[in-house]
Amino acid sequence: MSDINDTVDRYIAAWNETDPAARRAAIDAVATPDVTYVDPIAVAEGADAFDATIAAVQGQFPDLTFRLAGAPDAHHDQARFTWELGPAGGEALVVGFDVVVLAADGRIRSVYGFLDKVPS
């Protein structure tokens, strides 16, 4: 379980990384080159598109950060976890739930995201 906790922590860190080169390095370390990401608002196929999706979310929600809301639950090659997006130390403006599927090398190959709370 500690490996998946580390993977999820690094995944969240990638969403918080605002330096483009560092963010891409973080994505490459935690996800496969052909990673797929799907949520109600976005679909990204491949690391370039996933990177662009994260950059777009950062542009839409500047000065907000992602954080885990509890420990990941995992079995086999998949994990689920709840995350929050909000100001540091403040109430979350967005809350979501992601399911990740891991490749044989332990990197994320698929992300299925759900939004539980969004700003009106």
C-alpha positions in Angstrom: 0.0 0.0 0.0 2.9 2.4 0.6 3.8 2.3 -3.1 0.3 3.4 -4.1 0.3 6.1 -1.4 3.6 7.4 -2.9 2.2 7.3 -6.4 -1.0 9.2 -5.4 1.1 11.8 -3.5 3.3 12.3 -6.6 0.2 12.5 -8.8 -1.3 15.3 -6.5 2.1 17.0 -6.5 2.1 17.1 -10.3 -1.3 18.9 -10.3 0.3 21.5 -7.9 3.5 22.0 -9.9 3.3 25.4 -11.7 6.7 25.4 -13.3 6.1 23.8 -16.8 9.4 21.9 -17.0 9.1 20.6 -13.5 5.4 19.7 -14.0 6.2 17.7 -17.1 9.1 15.9 -15.3 6.6 15.0 -12.5 4.0 13.8 -15.0 6.6 11.6 -16.8 7.7 10.1 -13.5 4.2 9.3 -12.3 2.3 8.4 -15.5 2.9 6.4 -18.7 3.5 8.3 -22.0 0.1 7.1 -23.2 -1.8 8.0 -20.0 -5.5 8.7 -20.4 -7.4 11.2 -18.2 -11.2 11.5 -18.3 -13.4 13.6 -16.1 -16.8 15.3 -16.7 -15.1 18.4 -18.3 -11.9 17.1 -19.9 -10.5 14.2 -21.9 -6.7 13.9 -22.3 -4.9 11.2 -24.2 -1.2 11.1 -23.8 1.2 12.9 -21.5 1.2 16.1 -23.6 -2.6 16.4 -23.4 -2.5 15.5 -19.7 0.1 18.2 -19.1 -2.0 20.7 -21.0 -5.1 19.8 -19.0 -3.3 20.4 -15.7 -2.0 23.7 -17.0 -5.5 24.7 -18.0 -6.9 23.9 -14.5 -4.1 25.9 -12.9 -5.0 28.8 -15.1 -8.6 28.6 -14.2 -7.9 28.3 -10.5 -4.8 30.3 -9.7 -3.4 30.3 -6.2 -5.4 27.2 -5.3 -3.8 23.9 -4.4 -4.8 20.2 -4.6 -4.7 18.1 -1.4 -5.8 14.6 -0.6 -8.9 14.2 1.6 -8.1 10.9 3.3 -6.0 7.9 2.4 -6.2 6.1 -1.0 -8.1 2.8 -1.1 -6.3 0.3 -3.4 -6.3 -3.2 -4.6 -4.6 -5.0 -7.5 -3.6 -2.4 -10.0 -6.1 0.3 -9.1 -6.8 3.0 -6.4 -9.4 5.5 -5.6 -9.1 8.6 -3.6 -10.8 11.9 -2.8 -9.1 15.2 -3.4 -9.8 18.8 -2.7 -8.9 22.1 -4.4 -8.8 25.2 -2.4 -6.7 27.9 -0.9 -3.9 26.8 1.5 -5.5 26.2 4.9 -9.0 27.2 3.6 -12.2 25.5 2.6 -12.2 23.5 -0.6 -13.9 25.1 -3.6 -13.8 21.9 -5.6 -14.0 18.3 -4.4 -13.4 15.3 -6.6 -12.9 11.6 -6.6 -10.3 9.9 -8.9 -9.8 6.2 -9.8 -6.3 5.4 -11.2 -5.2 2.3 -12.9 -1.5 1.4 -12.8 0.7 0.0 -15.5 3.0 -2.9 -14.7 5.8 -0.5 -13.9 3.7 1.2 -11.2 3.0 4.4 -13.1 -0.5 5.6 -13.8 -1.9 4.6 -17.2 -5.5 5.7 -16.7 -7.4 8.3 -14.5 -11.2 8.4 -14.2 -12.2 11.6 -12.4 -15.5 12.6 -10.9 -16.5 16.0 -9.5 -18.5 16.0 -6.3 -18.4 19.8 -5.6 -17.9 22.6 -8.1 -18.2 26.3 -7.8 -21.5 27.6 -9.1 
